[in-house]
Every structure is written in structure tokens, then in C-alpha cells.
Amino acid sequence: MASAKSDTAVVFCPGCGAKLAVGMDMFGRRARCAGCNLAFVVPMPDSAGNAAKVKLEGTATQPPREVPQYIGFECHVCGTRMYGGPEHVGKKMKCADCGALTVVPPPPKPKKKNIPAALEGEQYELWEPDEQPLPSQLLAAQPKYIAVKCSTCDTMMYPMANQVGQKLACPDCGTKYMVPPPPKTASKPSVLAADALTPVLDPAAQPGERPVVLRPTVKMVHEEEQEAEYARAMEKARRAGKPMSVDRHGRPILPRWPLITGIIPFLFSRGVPVRWIGYSLVCMIYDAIGMYGLSSIGTGGDQFAQSMAAIMG
């Protein structure tokens, strides 16, 4: 009986190097890798006795060190994506979908990477406290622009001061004009501080240790009231020889067993016995009326009505 290993063989994907298990009937036929989606021809074993035996036993051969280069192109009839090797350049390859023959083009030239100019040269940095320039130096370093309006399309343009006397063309209508000198404007006070008012650190001056000022804590009114209440409760507990009834925050201290402790003193406190006796008498009267009514139901409703009228009257 043939084993399960004799039905499949292990091959490597030429694109990503993944191990694929293919059937024996797939040698020489096209297959597609599930990892990189590359379509390739399953290679035949080197010899029927040696290489095939190694693959049939499940021992994977080492993948090639150099990944072969493939040229991707599309079928000129159905647009199916196909891949060919460098040795197929200039030859015709048959499409697996429509069967049309397409000439394998040469590999495209590698494109130069487009690196933004902002990533080259010095990047933005922050000044150190001692390296920050003065306001006058910042104003002098700013570029000078001249506002010019095109006489044809009224487009506003801003050439630099070093372009005075040169001819420039309008970017919208193409009209050429001469850059005039900047107009003389009245000096305006700068929004920046003057150089004399700008603090400059003296490296020779070393500040001393910062003094620590401890301010006296002032208690709130409710805190003072809580402390006074706690002091009175402590004095009262000391005189009576009993535990304190309130805590430090003025809150009453609950008994350890609230459902058991203090039940008997509560029953004999002021007002409880009177209410207890009153509620007991009312319950006894209602019970007597109910029992009398139930006993008179068997003798007739008229006698019960007369009894109720006598009680109410």
C-alpha cells in the first residue's frame, strides 16, 4: 500500500521561498503561491531516483540563496498578469487564461527614489536660551519683499528686494514689468522688545538656592467646629467613663453590632411604651370585630348588620 507521503512533494516558491506541498501530478504544471500570489511552473526533480526520493520522504531541500528575478507584464489580449525570467526576454510566452502569445519585455530600469528636499540639509532646530539672537538681528535676517500689482490682471506679486530693476513676467497673464524700488514707509514701532529690554543671561552670575517659605496653615471654620466637638465628646466620655460617641470628624460612632446592641434600652425609652400599648389595643379591637363578624356569617347577614349598627351607634 502506498503511504500518504508518496502522494505529495515539498517545493519552494521562487518568489518568497515558502514551502508548498504539491501532488505528484503537478510536476511541470503551473501553480500559484498562496503567500505572495506568484504563478510559477512546478520544477521537475533532478533525477527519478535521488531528488524525487528526497522530496517524497518529506525532506525539504534548501531554498536557493539568490532569489531569481522575475519580470512582470500583462497579456496584450486579456490583461492577465504574467511573470517571466531574464532568459525569457524577447521570447513569446503563452497566456494561461486566453492562450495568446505575448513577447516578454525587458526589465524596467530602476527608478530613482524621490527624496523630498525638506529631508536634506539642516532640519528645524530650537535655540538654546543663550544662543537666541536679539530682536534687531531677527528683523535684519528676514527677507524683504515688495508688493507689486500687475497692471493687466491685477495679480499681486511679491518679488524680493534684490530683484529691483529686473524684468519679471506675471505668472497669470505673462505681462512683463520692471520691479520698482520699495516705497518709503513711515517707521512703525516693532512688536518685539527692544535690545535694551531683552534679558541676557550672565554666565558669571550664579543664582543662589531658592529660599523655602513655610506659611502657617489656617484651619477652616468647619475644621475648628469638628475639633471643638471632638474635644467636648472626649471630656464627656472621660467624666462618664464610657466610650466616645463621636469620632475625630464629629460623626457618631455606630455600635459594633447595630441590630443587637441597644434593643432593650430602646424599648423602654421615652414614648415607646405608650405607643406600644396604644397599637396593641387597636389591634385587639380589630381582631375582636373580625372574629365576631366571621362567627355571625353562619347565622345570617341581618344579625351581622344589626351588630355592626349597634357597635357604630
Phi and psi restraints in degrees (value plus and minus 20) as a CYANA .aco file:
   2 ALA   PHI     -94.3   -54.3
   2 ALA   PSI     119.9   159.9
   3 SER   PHI     -99.0   -59.0
   3 SER   PSI     151.6   191.6
   4 ALA   PHI     -90.3   -50.3
   4 ALA   PSI     -45.8    -5.8
   5 LYS   PHI     -93.5   -53.5
   5 LYS   PSI     -41.4    -1.4
   6 SER   PHI     -97.0   -57.0
   6 SER   PSI     -26.3    13.7
   7 ASP   PHI    -114.8   -74.8
   7 ASP   PSI     -36.7     3.3
   8 THR   PHI    -150.2  -110.2
   8 THR   PSI     142.5   182.5
   9 ALA   PHI    -159.2  -119.2
   9 ALA   PSI     135.5   175.5
  10 VAL   PHI    -123.5   -83.5
  10 VAL   PSI     103.7   143.7
  11 VAL   PHI    -147.8  -107.8
  11 VAL   PSI     146.2   186.2
  12 PHE   PHI    -130.7   -90.7
  12 PHE   PSI     120.4   160.4
  13 CYS   PHI     -91.2   -51.2
  13 CYS   PSI     109.5   149.5
  14 PRO   PHI     -90.5   -50.5
  14 PRO   PSI     -33.5     6.5
  15 GLY   PHI    -110.1   -70.1
  15 GLY   PSI     -72.8   -32.8
  16 CYS   PHI    -133.4   -93.4
  16 CYS   PSI     -25.4    14.6
  17 GLY   PHI      58.1    98.1
  17 GLY   PSI      -7.9    32.1
  18 ALA   PHI     -92.6   -52.6
  18 ALA   PSI     125.9   165.9
  19 LYS   PHI    -101.2   -61.2
  19 LYS   PSI     109.9   149.9
  20 LEU   PHI    -144.8  -104.8
  20 LEU   PSI     118.5   158.5
  21 ALA   PHI    -119.4   -79.4
  21 ALA   PSI      96.6   136.6
  22 VAL   PHI    -141.0  -101.0
  22 VAL   PSI     136.8   176.8
  23 GLY   PHI     -99.0   -59.0
  23 GLY   PSI     144.1   184.1
  24 MET   PHI     -86.8   -46.8
  24 MET   PSI     -43.8    -3.8
  25 ASP   PHI    -102.3   -62.3
  25 ASP   PSI     -19.0    21.0
  26 MET   PHI    -114.6   -74.6
  26 MET   PSI     -22.2    17.8
  27 PHE   PHI     -85.2   -45.2
  27 PHE   PSI     107.0   147.0
  28 GLY   PHI      65.4   105.4
  28 GLY   PSI     -21.7    18.3
  29 ARG   PHI    -126.4   -86.4
  29 ARG   PSI     146.3   186.3
  30 ARG   PHI    -105.2   -65.2
  30 ARG   PSI     120.7   160.7
  31 ALA   PHI    -157.2  -117.2
  31 ALA   PSI     145.5   185.5
  32 ARG   PHI    -146.9  -106.9
  32 ARG   PSI     110.8   150.8
  33 CYS   PHI     -93.6   -53.6
  33 CYS   PSI     115.5   155.5
  34 ALA   PHI     -98.0   -58.0
  34 ALA   PSI     -36.8     3.2
  35 GLY   PHI    -107.1   -67.1
  35 GLY   PSI     -73.1   -33.1
  36 CYS   PHI    -125.6   -85.6
  36 CYS   PSI     -19.5    20.5
  37 ASN   PHI      42.3    82.3
  37 ASN   PSI      11.6    51.6
  38 LEU   PHI    -113.3   -73.3
  38 LEU   PSI     110.6   150.6
  39 ALA   PHI    -111.5   -71.5
  39 ALA   PSI     107.9   147.9
  40 PHE   PHI    -167.3  -127.3
  40 PHE   PSI     146.0   186.0
  41 VAL   PHI    -111.8   -71.8
  41 VAL   PSI     106.9   146.9
  42 VAL   PHI     -86.1   -46.1
  42 VAL   PSI     100.1   140.1
  43 PRO   PHI     -90.7   -50.7
  43 PRO   PSI     130.0   170.0
  44 MET   PHI     -99.7   -59.7
  44 MET   PSI     130.8   170.8
  45 PRO   PHI     -86.0   -46.0
  45 PRO   PSI     133.8   173.8
  46 ASP   PHI     -82.6   -42.6
  46 ASP   PSI     -66.7   -26.7
  47 SER   PHI    -161.0  -121.0
  47 SER   PSI     129.8   169.8
  48 ALA   PHI     -87.7   -47.7
  48 ALA   PSI     -41.3    -1.3
  49 GLY   PHI    -120.8   -80.8
  49 GLY   PSI     -50.9   -10.9
  50 ASN   PHI    -120.4   -80.4
  50 ASN   PSI     -84.9   -44.9
  51 ALA   PHI     -85.9   -45.9
  51 ALA   PSI     -60.0   -20.0
  52 ALA   PHI     -84.2   -44.2
  52 ALA   PSI     -56.4   -16.4
  53 LYS   PHI     -86.5   -46.5
  53 LYS   PSI     -57.6   -17.6
  54 VAL   PHI     -85.1   -45.1
  54 VAL   PSI     -61.2   -21.2
  55 LYS   PHI     -92.8   -52.8
  55 LYS   PSI     -56.2   -16.2
  56 LEU   PHI     -88.8   -48.8
  56 LEU   PSI     -50.9   -10.9
  57 GLU   PHI     -96.7   -56.7
  57 GLU   PSI     -24.3    15.7
  58 GLY   PHI      71.3   111.3
  58 GLY   PSI     -15.4    24.6
  59 THR   PHI    -103.0   -63.0
  59 THR   PSI      98.1   138.1
  60 ALA   PHI     -98.5   -58.5
  60 ALA   PSI     112.5   152.5
  61 THR   PHI     -96.9   -56.9
  61 THR   PSI     136.1   176.1
  62 GLN   PHI     -89.5   -49.5
  62 GLN   PSI     117.6   157.6
  63 PRO   PHI     -89.3   -49.3
  63 PRO   PSI     134.2   174.2
  64 PRO   PHI     -82.7   -42.7
  64 PRO   PSI     123.4   163.4
  65 ARG   PHI     -88.2   -48.2
  65 ARG   PSI     -62.1   -22.1
  66 GLU   PHI    -116.8   -76.8
  66 GLU   PSI     102.8   142.8
  67 VAL   PHI     -94.8   -54.8
  67 VAL   PSI     102.2   142.2
  68 PRO   PHI     -86.0   -46.0
  68 PRO   PSI     128.2   168.2
  69 GLN   PHI    -107.6   -67.6
  69 GLN   PSI     117.2   157.2
  70 TYR   PHI    -143.7  -103.7
  70 TYR   PSI     127.0   167.0
  71 ILE   PHI    -128.4   -88.4
  71 ILE   PSI      99.5   139.5
  72 GLY   PHI    -110.9   -70.9
  72 GLY   PSI     113.3   153.3
  73 PHE   PHI    -170.7  -130.7
  73 PHE   PSI     150.0   190.0
  74 GLU   PHI    -135.5   -95.5
  74 GLU   PSI     129.0   169.0
  75 CYS   PHI     -87.9   -47.9
  75 CYS   PSI     115.4   155.4
  76 HIS   PHI     -94.8   -54.8
  76 HIS   PSI     -27.0    13.0
  77 VAL   PHI    -121.9   -81.9
  77 VAL   PSI     -76.7   -36.7
  78 CYS   PHI    -128.3   -88.3
  78 CYS   PSI     -26.9    13.1
  79 GLY   PHI      58.4    98.4
  79 GLY   PSI      -5.1    34.9
  80 THR   PHI     -87.6   -47.6
  80 THR   PSI     116.6   156.6
  81 ARG   PHI     -98.0   -58.0
  81 ARG   PSI     106.9   146.9
  82 MET   PHI    -149.1  -109.1
  82 MET   PSI     141.2   181.2
  83 TYR   PHI    -153.3  -113.3
  83 TYR   PSI     116.2   156.2
  84 GLY   PHI    -153.2  -113.2
  84 GLY   PSI     138.5   178.5
  85 GLY   PHI    -106.8   -66.8
  85 GLY   PSI     151.6   191.6
  86 PRO   PHI     -80.9   -40.9
  86 PRO   PSI     -47.8    -7.8
  87 GLU   PHI     -94.6   -54.6
  87 GLU   PSI     -30.1     9.9
  88 HIS   PHI    -116.2   -76.2
  88 HIS   PSI     -17.5    22.5
  89 VAL   PHI     -83.5   -43.5
  89 VAL   PSI     109.7   149.7
  90 GLY   PHI      67.5   107.5
  90 GLY   PSI     -29.9    10.1
  91 LYS   PHI    -116.8   -76.8
  91 LYS   PSI     144.4   184.4
  92 LYS   PHI    -115.1   -75.1
  92 LYS   PSI     115.8   155.8
  93 MET   PHI    -140.0  -100.0
  93 MET   PSI     116.2   156.2
  94 LYS   PHI    -102.7   -62.7
  94 LYS   PSI     113.8   153.8
  95 CYS   PHI     -94.2   -54.2
  95 CYS   PSI     116.7   156.7
  96 ALA   PHI     -94.8   -54.8
  96 ALA   PSI     -37.6     2.4
  97 ASP   PHI    -114.9   -74.9
  97 ASP   PSI     -74.8   -34.8
  98 CYS   PHI    -124.4   -84.4
  98 CYS   PSI     -32.6     7.4
  99 GLY   PHI      62.3   102.3
  99 GLY   PSI     -15.5    24.5
 100 ALA   PHI     -94.7   -54.7
 100 ALA   PSI     129.9   169.9
 101 LEU   PHI    -113.4   -73.4
 101 LEU   PSI     109.4   149.4
 102 THR   PHI    -148.2  -108.2
 102 THR   PSI     113.7   153.7
 103 VAL   PHI     -93.8   -53.8
 103 VAL   PSI     111.0   151.0
 104 VAL   PHI     -93.8   -53.8
 104 VAL   PSI      99.8   139.8
 105 PRO   PHI     -98.1   -58.1
 105 PRO   PSI     143.5   183.5
 106 PRO   PHI     -89.2   -49.2
 106 PRO   PSI     136.6   176.6
 107 PRO   PHI     -84.5   -44.5
 107 PRO   PSI     123.0   163.0
 108 PRO   PHI     -89.6   -49.6
 108 PRO   PSI     132.7   172.7
 109 LYS   PHI     -91.6   -51.6
 109 LYS   PSI     121.3   161.3
 110 PRO   PHI     -83.1   -43.1
 110 PRO   PSI     113.5   153.5
 111 LYS   PHI    -102.8   -62.8
 111 LYS   PSI     124.4   164.4
 112 LYS   PHI     -94.7   -54.7
 112 LYS   PSI     114.2   154.2
 113 LYS   PHI     -87.4   -47.4
 113 LYS   PSI     111.8   151.8
 114 ASN   PHI    -107.8   -67.8
 114 ASN   PSI      78.4   118.4
 115 ILE   PHI    -114.4   -74.4
 115 ILE   PSI     103.1   143.1
 116 PRO   PHI     -80.1   -40.1
 116 PRO   PSI     126.2   166.2
 117 ALA   PHI     -85.2   -45.2
 117 ALA   PSI     -44.1    -4.1
 118 ALA   PHI     -88.3   -48.3
 118 ALA   PSI     -40.6    -0.6
 119 LEU   PHI    -105.4   -65.4
 119 LEU   PSI     -25.1    14.9
 120 GLU   PHI    -124.5   -84.5
 120 GLU   PSI     128.0   168.0
 121 GLY   PHI      61.4   101.4
 121 GLY   PSI    -185.0  -145.0
 122 GLU   PHI     -94.0   -54.0
 122 GLU   PSI     119.2   159.2
 123 GLN   PHI    -116.5   -76.5
 123 GLN   PSI     157.8   197.8
 124 TYR   PHI     -88.4   -48.4
 124 TYR   PSI     118.2   158.2
 125 GLU   PHI    -153.9  -113.9
 125 GLU   PSI     146.2   186.2
 126 LEU   PHI    -127.8   -87.8
 126 LEU   PSI     120.7   160.7
 127 TRP   PHI     -92.5   -52.5
 127 TRP   PSI     125.2   165.2
 128 GLU   PHI     -95.1   -55.1
 128 GLU   PSI     139.9   179.9
 129 PRO   PHI     -77.6   -37.6
 129 PRO   PSI     -54.2   -14.2
 130 ASP   PHI    -108.0   -68.0
 130 ASP   PSI     -29.9    10.1
 131 GLU   PHI    -122.0   -82.0
 131 GLU   PSI     -23.7    16.3
 132 GLN   PHI     -88.6   -48.6
 132 GLN   PSI     108.1   148.1
 133 PRO   PHI     -91.8   -51.8
 133 PRO   PSI     145.5   185.5
 134 LEU   PHI     -95.0   -55.0
 134 LEU   PSI     140.4   180.4
 135 PRO   PHI     -78.0   -38.0
 135 PRO   PSI     -57.3   -17.3
 136 SER   PHI     -84.9   -44.9
 136 SER   PSI     -55.1   -15.1
 137 GLN   PHI     -90.2   -50.2
 137 GLN   PSI     -54.9   -14.9
 138 LEU   PHI     -85.5   -45.5
 138 LEU   PSI     -61.9   -21.9
 139 LEU   PHI     -85.5   -45.5
 139 LEU   PSI     -58.4   -18.4
 140 ALA   PHI     -89.8   -49.8
 140 ALA   PSI     -48.4    -8.4
 141 ALA   PHI    -103.0   -63.0
 141 ALA   PSI     -33.9     6.1
 142 GLN   PHI     -92.3   -52.3
 142 GLN   PSI     118.9   158.9
 143 PRO   PHI     -89.8   -49.8
 143 PRO   PSI     127.4   167.4
 144 LYS   PHI    -119.7   -79.7
 144 LYS   PSI     105.4   145.4
 145 TYR   PHI    -135.9   -95.9
 145 TYR   PSI     133.4   173.4
 146 ILE   PHI    -140.5  -100.5
 146 ILE   PSI     103.9   143.9
 147 ALA   PHI    -101.7   -61.7
 147 ALA   PSI     101.1   141.1
 148 VAL   PHI    -150.5  -110.5
 148 VAL   PSI     114.8   154.8
 149 LYS   PHI    -125.1   -85.1
 149 LYS   PSI     111.9   151.9
 150 CYS   PHI     -87.8   -47.8
 150 CYS   PSI     113.4   153.4
 151 SER   PHI     -94.7   -54.7
 151 SER   PSI     -34.0     6.0
 152 THR   PHI    -116.4   -76.4
 152 THR   PSI     -69.8   -29.8
 153 CYS   PHI    -136.3   -96.3
 153 CYS   PSI     -15.8    24.2
 154 ASP   PHI      40.3    80.3
 154 ASP   PSI       8.6    48.6
 155 THR   PHI     -98.7   -58.7
 155 THR   PSI     112.3   152.3
 156 MET   PHI    -103.4   -63.4
 156 MET   PSI     109.9   149.9
 157 MET   PHI    -147.0  -107.0
 157 MET   PSI     131.9   171.9
 158 TYR   PHI    -152.8  -112.8
 158 TYR   PSI      59.4    99.4
 159 PRO   PHI     -94.5   -54.5
 159 PRO   PSI     141.0   181.0
 160 MET   PHI    -102.3   -62.3
 160 MET   PSI     144.4   184.4
 161 ALA   PHI     -87.6   -47.6
 161 ALA   PSI     -46.9    -6.9
 162 ASN   PHI     -96.6   -56.6
 162 ASN   PSI     -23.1    16.9
 163 GLN   PHI    -119.9   -79.9
 163 GLN   PSI      -5.8    34.2
 164 VAL   PHI     -85.6   -45.6
 164 VAL   PSI     112.3   152.3
 165 GLY   PHI      70.3   110.3
 165 GLY   PSI     -25.3    14.7
 166 GLN   PHI    -114.5   -74.5
 166 GLN   PSI     137.1   177.1
 167 LYS   PHI    -116.9   -76.9
 167 LYS   PSI     106.4   146.4
 168 LEU   PHI    -145.3  -105.3
 168 LEU   PSI     132.7   172.7
 169 ALA   PHI    -122.5   -82.5
 169 ALA   PSI     123.2   163.2
 170 CYS   PHI     -87.6   -47.6
 170 CYS   PSI     112.9   152.9
 171 PRO   PHI     -89.4   -49.4
 171 PRO   PSI     -35.5     4.5
 172 ASP   PHI    -116.5   -76.5
 172 ASP   PSI     -73.6   -33.6
 173 CYS   PHI    -125.0   -85.0
 173 CYS   PSI     -32.1     7.9
 174 GLY   PHI      62.7   102.7
 174 GLY   PSI     -14.6    25.4
 175 THR   PHI     -88.2   -48.2
 175 THR   PSI     111.9   151.9
 176 LYS   PHI    -109.7   -69.7
 176 LYS   PSI     122.7   162.7
 177 TYR   PHI    -166.8  -126.8
 177 TYR   PSI     141.3   181.3
 178 MET   PHI    -115.6   -75.6
 178 MET   PSI     110.1   150.1
 179 VAL   PHI     -91.6   -51.6
 179 VAL   PSI      97.2   137.2
 180 PRO   PHI    -100.0   -60.0
 180 PRO   PSI     142.8   182.8
 181 PRO   PHI     -88.4   -48.4
 181 PRO   PSI     134.9   174.9
 182 PRO   PHI     -85.6   -45.6
 182 PRO   PSI     120.9   160.9
 183 PRO   PHI     -89.9   -49.9
 183 PRO   PSI     130.0   170.0
 184 LYS   PHI    -100.8   -60.8
 184 LYS   PSI     101.3   141.3
 185 THR   PHI    -135.8   -95.8
 185 THR   PSI     132.2   172.2
 186 ALA   PHI     -88.7   -48.7
 186 ALA   PSI     119.9   159.9
 187 SER   PHI     -86.5   -46.5
 187 SER   PSI     112.8   152.8
 188 LYS   PHI    -130.8   -90.8
 188 LYS   PSI     126.1   166.1
 189 PRO   PHI     -84.3   -44.3
 189 PRO   PSI     116.2   156.2
 190 SER   PHI     -95.2   -55.2
 190 SER   PSI     127.1   167.1
 191 VAL   PHI     -96.1   -56.1
 191 VAL   PSI     -34.5     5.5
 192 LEU   PHI    -103.5   -63.5
 192 LEU   PSI     136.4   176.4
 193 ALA   PHI     -91.5   -51.5
 193 ALA   PSI     132.8   172.8
 194 ALA   PHI     -89.5   -49.5
 194 ALA   PSI     141.3   181.3
 195 ASP   PHI     -83.4   -43.4
 195 ASP   PSI     -54.6   -14.6
 196 ALA   PHI     -89.0   -49.0
 196 ALA   PSI     -46.6    -6.6
 197 LEU   PHI    -111.9   -71.9
 197 LEU   PSI     -26.0    14.0
 198 THR   PHI    -100.9   -60.9
 198 THR   PSI     101.9   141.9
 199 PRO   PHI     -89.4   -49.4
 199 PRO   PSI     116.3   156.3
 200 VAL   PHI    -140.0  -100.0
 200 VAL   PSI     109.5   149.5
 201 LEU   PHI     -94.4   -54.4
 201 LEU   PSI     114.3   154.3
 202 ASP   PHI    -116.3   -76.3
 202 ASP   PSI      93.8   133.8
 203 PRO   PHI     -84.5   -44.5
 203 PRO   PSI     -42.9    -2.9
 204 ALA   PHI     -97.6   -57.6
 204 ALA   PSI     -44.3    -4.3
 205 ALA   PHI    -103.2   -63.2
 205 ALA   PSI     108.6   148.6
 206 GLN   PHI    -140.5  -100.5
 206 GLN   PSI      96.1   136.1
 207 PRO   PHI     -87.9   -47.9
 207 PRO   PSI     124.7   164.7
 208 GLY   PHI     -99.1   -59.1
 208 GLY   PSI    -195.3  -155.3
 209 GLU   PHI     -91.1   -51.1
 209 GLU   PSI     121.8   161.8
 210 ARG   PHI     -95.3   -55.3
 210 ARG   PSI     104.9   144.9
 211 PRO   PHI     -88.5   -48.5
 211 PRO   PSI     124.8   164.8
 212 VAL   PHI    -123.2   -83.2
 212 VAL   PSI      97.0   137.0
 213 VAL   PHI    -123.7   -83.7
 213 VAL   PSI     100.1   140.1
 214 LEU   PHI    -117.2   -77.2
 214 LEU   PSI      90.5   130.5
 215 ARG   PHI    -105.2   -65.2
 215 ARG   PSI     122.2   162.2
 216 PRO   PHI     -88.1   -48.1
 216 PRO   PSI     116.1   156.1
 217 THR   PHI     -98.7   -58.7
 217 THR   PSI     111.4   151.4
 218 VAL   PHI    -125.7   -85.7
 218 VAL   PSI     104.6   144.6
 219 LYS   PHI    -100.5   -60.5
 219 LYS   PSI     129.0   169.0
 220 MET   PHI     -96.0   -56.0
 220 MET   PSI     146.9   186.9
 221 VAL   PHI     -85.3   -45.3
 221 VAL   PSI     -62.7   -22.7
 222 HIS   PHI     -87.7   -47.7
 222 HIS   PSI     -49.8    -9.8
 223 GLU   PHI     -88.0   -48.0
 223 GLU   PSI     -60.2   -20.2
 224 GLU   PHI     -83.7   -43.7
 224 GLU   PSI     -59.8   -19.8
 225 GLU   PHI     -85.6   -45.6
 225 GLU   PSI     -59.1   -19.1
 226 GLN   PHI     -84.4   -44.4
 226 GLN   PSI     -62.1   -22.1
 227 GLU   PHI     -84.7   -44.7
 227 GLU   PSI     -60.3   -20.3
 228 ALA   PHI     -84.8   -44.8
 228 ALA   PSI     -61.4   -21.4
 229 GLU   PHI     -84.6   -44.6
 229 GLU   PSI     -59.0   -19.0
 230 TYR   PHI     -86.5   -46.5
 230 TYR   PSI     -59.0   -19.0
 231 ALA   PHI     -85.5   -45.5
 231 ALA   PSI     -60.4   -20.4
 232 ARG   PHI     -85.2   -45.2
 232 ARG   PSI     -62.2   -22.2
 233 ALA   PHI     -85.2   -45.2
 233 ALA   PSI     -55.5   -15.5
 234 MET   PHI     -87.4   -47.4
 234 MET   PSI     -62.0   -22.0
 235 GLU   PHI     -85.3   -45.3
 235 GLU   PSI     -60.7   -20.7
 236 LYS   PHI     -85.0   -45.0
 236 LYS   PSI     -61.1   -21.1
 237 ALA   PHI     -87.6   -47.6
 237 ALA   PSI     -54.4   -14.4
 238 ARG   PHI     -87.7   -47.7
 238 ARG   PSI     -59.9   -19.9
 239 ARG   PHI     -91.1   -51.1
 239 ARG   PSI     -61.6   -21.6
 240 ALA   PHI    -103.1   -63.1
 240 ALA   PSI     -35.2     4.8
 241 GLY   PHI      52.6    92.6
 241 GLY   PSI       5.0    45.0
 242 LYS   PHI    -135.6   -95.6
 242 LYS   PSI     142.0   182.0
 243 PRO   PHI     -87.5   -47.5
 243 PRO   PSI     137.3   177.3
 244 MET   PHI     -88.5   -48.5
 244 MET   PSI     126.7   166.7
 245 SER   PHI    -114.3   -74.3
 245 SER   PSI     -35.1     4.9
 246 VAL   PHI    -150.6  -110.6
 246 VAL   PSI     136.8   176.8
 247 ASP   PHI    -114.9   -74.9
 247 ASP   PSI    -189.3  -149.3
 248 ARG   PHI     -86.3   -46.3
 248 ARG   PSI     -46.3    -6.3
 249 HIS   PHI    -110.8   -70.8
 249 HIS   PSI     -12.1    27.9
 250 GLY   PHI      60.9   100.9
 250 GLY   PSI      -9.5    30.5
 251 ARG   PHI    -111.9   -71.9
 251 ARG   PSI     122.1   162.1
 252 PRO   PHI     -85.2   -45.2
 252 PRO   PSI     120.2   160.2
 253 ILE   PHI    -107.9   -67.9
 253 ILE   PSI      99.4   139.4
 254 LEU   PHI     -95.7   -55.7
 254 LEU   PSI     129.6   169.6
 255 PRO   PHI     -86.6   -46.6
 255 PRO   PSI     140.6   180.6
 256 ARG   PHI     -86.6   -46.6
 256 ARG   PSI     -58.7   -18.7
 257 TRP   PHI    -139.1   -99.1
 257 TRP   PSI      65.9   105.9
 258 PRO   PHI     -86.5   -46.5
 258 PRO   PSI     -46.3    -6.3
 259 LEU   PHI    -106.2   -66.2
 259 LEU   PSI     -28.3    11.7
 260 ILE   PHI    -137.2   -97.2
 260 ILE   PSI     -62.1   -22.1
 261 THR   PHI     -92.8   -52.8
 261 THR   PSI     112.2   152.2
 262 GLY   PHI      63.2   103.2
 262 GLY   PSI      -5.2    34.8
 263 ILE   PHI     -92.7   -52.7
 263 ILE   PSI     -66.1   -26.1
 264 ILE   PHI     -85.4   -45.4
 264 ILE   PSI     -64.7   -24.7
 265 PRO   PHI     -82.9   -42.9
 265 PRO   PSI     -50.6   -10.6
 266 PHE   PHI     -87.3   -47.3
 266 PHE   PSI     -55.7   -15.7
 267 LEU   PHI     -86.2   -46.2
 267 LEU   PSI     -48.0    -8.0
 268 PHE   PHI    -125.7   -85.7
 268 PHE   PSI      -5.4    34.6
 269 SER   PHI     -94.7   -54.7
 269 SER   PSI     150.5   190.5
 270 ARG   PHI     -85.8   -45.8
 270 ARG   PSI     110.0   150.0
 271 GLY   PHI      72.6   112.6
 271 GLY   PSI     -44.7    -4.7
 272 VAL   PHI     -90.7   -50.7
 272 VAL   PSI     -66.4   -26.4
 273 PRO   PHI     -81.4   -41.4
 273 PRO   PSI     -60.3   -20.3
 274 VAL   PHI     -81.7   -41.7
 274 VAL   PSI     -67.6   -27.6
 275 ARG   PHI     -85.7   -45.7
 275 ARG   PSI     -55.9   -15.9
 276 TRP   PHI     -83.0   -43.0
 276 TRP   PSI     -67.0   -27.0
 277 ILE   PHI     -84.9   -44.9
 277 ILE   PSI     -62.0   -22.0
 278 GLY   PHI     -81.7   -41.7
 278 GLY   PSI     -66.6   -26.6
 279 TYR   PHI     -85.4   -45.4
 279 TYR   PSI     -53.3   -13.3
 280 SER   PHI     -87.3   -47.3
 280 SER   PSI     -62.5   -22.5
 281 LEU   PHI     -83.5   -43.5
 281 LEU   PSI     -62.2   -22.2
 282 VAL   PHI     -82.8   -42.8
 282 VAL   PSI     -61.2   -21.2
 283 CYS   PHI     -86.4   -46.4
 283 CYS   PSI     -57.5   -17.5
 284 MET   PHI     -85.6   -45.6
 284 MET   PSI     -60.5   -20.5
 285 ILE   PHI     -83.9   -43.9
 285 ILE   PSI     -65.7   -25.7
 286 TYR   PHI     -85.3   -45.3
 286 TYR   PSI     -54.9   -14.9
 287 ASP   PHI     -86.6   -46.6
 287 ASP   PSI     -60.7   -20.7
 288 ALA   PHI     -84.2   -44.2
 288 ALA   PSI     -62.5   -22.5
 289 ILE   PHI     -83.8   -43.8
 289 ILE   PSI     -62.1   -22.1
 290 GLY   PHI     -85.0   -45.0
 290 GLY   PSI     -63.1   -23.1
 291 MET   PHI     -86.6   -46.6
 291 MET   PSI     -58.7   -18.7
 292 TYR   PHI     -86.3   -46.3
 292 TYR   PSI     -58.6   -18.6
 293 GLY   PHI     -86.1   -46.1
 293 GLY   PSI     -60.3   -20.3
 294 LEU   PHI     -87.3   -47.3
 294 LEU   PSI     -54.7   -14.7
 295 SER   PHI     -93.4   -53.4
 295 SER   PSI     -45.8    -5.8
 296 SER   PHI    -108.8   -68.8
 296 SER   PSI     -25.0    15.0
 297 ILE   PHI     -87.8   -47.8
 297 ILE   PSI     -54.1   -14.1
 298 GLY   PHI     -91.5   -51.5
 298 GLY   PSI     -46.3    -6.3
 299 THR   PHI    -106.2   -66.2
 299 THR   PSI     -34.5     5.5
 300 GLY   PHI     111.1   151.1
 300 GLY   PSI     133.5   173.5
 301 GLY   PHI     -95.5   -55.5
 301 GLY   PSI     -44.8    -4.8
 302 ASP   PHI     -88.1   -48.1
 302 ASP   PSI     -61.9   -21.9
 303 GLN   PHI     -85.5   -45.5
 303 GLN   PSI     -56.9   -16.9
 304 PHE   PHI     -87.1   -47.1
 304 PHE   PSI     -58.4   -18.4
 305 ALA   PHI     -86.1   -46.1
 305 ALA   PSI     -58.9   -18.9
 306 GLN   PHI     -86.6   -46.6
 306 GLN   PSI     -58.9   -18.9
 307 SER   PHI     -84.6   -44.6
 307 SER   PSI     -61.6   -21.6
 308 MET   PHI     -85.9   -45.9
 308 MET   PSI     -57.2   -17.2
 309 ALA   PHI     -87.4   -47.4
 309 ALA   PSI     -57.4   -17.4
 310 ALA   PHI     -87.0   -47.0
 310 ALA   PSI     -57.4   -17.4
 311 ILE   PHI     -88.8   -48.8
 311 ILE   PSI     -62.1   -22.1
 312 MET   PHI     -93.3   -53.3
 312 MET   PSI     -50.6   -10.6
